[in-house]
Amino acid sequence: MTDDSLRSVTIERTSTGHFTATNARGGTISFGTGSDPHADAEFTPVELLLAALGGCTAVDVDVATSRHAEPLRFSVAVTGHKTSDEFGNRMTDLAVTFSVAFPDVDGADRARAILPRAVKTSHDRLCTVSRTVEIGTPVTAAVEDA
């Protein structure tokens, strides 16, 4: 593996059950347990996973289609069921559903025509997030000596 392949975020606790993730470019996103009624705009880690699944494919599809026509509507719904079984807590039945509309302009027919292929190509080959979830990869957890 090269240093170019490394992706990372750091997570800092901001208060009980609340955290901020920061990427190497300085971008931040706050998240937490979702149980604080005063933090209703806060994502849970599971919601971040769903956003990553949909967002990864959305980026691929947007790049492929918007070069032909700017969409009137471009939304992605991501759903799944949180379950607990003999494998522990996990998400099942993950689904990413696109709702995209293009205006009647030059290139729109081409954008509409490639939309299904762009979604399939992203899902089957390009989206790092969904490929990692579907194929699976070991995750290690460790405690650093203080």
N, C-alpha and C positions, 0 to 999 in steps of 0.2 A: 504494500500500500504506500502511496505517496502522500506527502503533506497536502497536496491539492485535493485529495479525496476526503480529508478529515472535515467533518461538520460538527459543530458543538454549540451548546448553550450553557450558561451558568444560571443557577436558580438560587435566589436569596430569599430567606424567610423575612416577611415584613411585619407579621404579627401571627398570632395563633391561627393556623389554618389558612394563611394568606401568603402568597409568594409572588415574586417577579422573576420572569425569565428574561435574560439578556443575550442577544446573539453577538457575534464577533464584529458586526457593523454598528452596534449600539442600539439596535431596535429592542423594544421591550414589550412584554405582554404580562398582565397580571392575571393570576388565577388563584383558585382556592377550593375549599370543600363544597362551596355552593350552599352551605347551611346558614350563612349570615344574611338575615333579611335586609341589612343595610348595604350589602354588596351585590345587589341584583344584576348588575352589569358584568359581574365577574364570571369567567368561564371555569368549569371544572376540568380536571385533566382528561376525562372521557370526552367532554365537548371539544377540547383541543385536538384530540385524536380524530374526531369526526371532521373538524374543520381542516385538519391536515390532509385527510383523505380526499375531501371535496376540493380543497384548494389546490392540491397538486394536479389533479386532473383538470380543474378549471383553467389553470395557467396554460397547460398544454393545448386545450381546446380553444381557448381565446386566441392564442398565437396563430393557430392553424386557420381559424375562421375569420378573424377580424382583419386579416390582410386582404380579404375579398370584400367585406362589407362590415360596417360598424353595426353591432346589434342594437335593436330597440330595447330588448330585454335579455338579460343573461343572468339566470339564477340557478343555483345548484342546491338541492335538498339532500342531506345526508342523514340516514337513519340507521338505527341498530337497536338491539335489545341487550341490556345488561343482565347477565345471568351469573349464577353461582352454582357450580356442580362439582363433580369429582376432579375437574381440572382447575378449580379455584374460580375467582372472579374473572370474567372476561366478557367481551362483546360478541354477539352472534348476529346473523342475518344482516350484515352490513350492506347498505344499498346507497348508491350515488345516482341521483336522478337529475338530469338537466332539463331546463325549460328555457329555450332560446328562441327569439324571434328576430327576423331581419326585415328591414323596410324594403319596399319595392324600388331598389336602386341597382345600378350596374354592379355586378359581382354578387348580389344577394342570392341568386339561384345557385351559384357555385358554392357559396358559404353554406347554404342549406344542404346541398348535396354532400359536402364533405363532413358535415357535423357528425353523423353516426360513425363514420370511419375514424374521425379524430378522437371521439370518445372511446372507441374500441382500441385504437392504437395506444392511447394513453394508458388505459386499463391493462392491456395485455403486455406492454413493453416499456413505456416511458415513465410513468408515475412511480417514482422511487418509494413513496409512502405506501401505496396500495400493493406494489410488488413485494415490499418487505413484509407487510401484514399477511399477504396470501402465501408467500413462500415460507415465511418464518425465519427467524434468526435468533441465535442465543443472545440473551441479555445477562450481563454480569452485574452484580451489586456488591460493593465493598465499602468498608469504613477506613478512611485514611487515618494514620496515626497522628494524633494532635500534638 
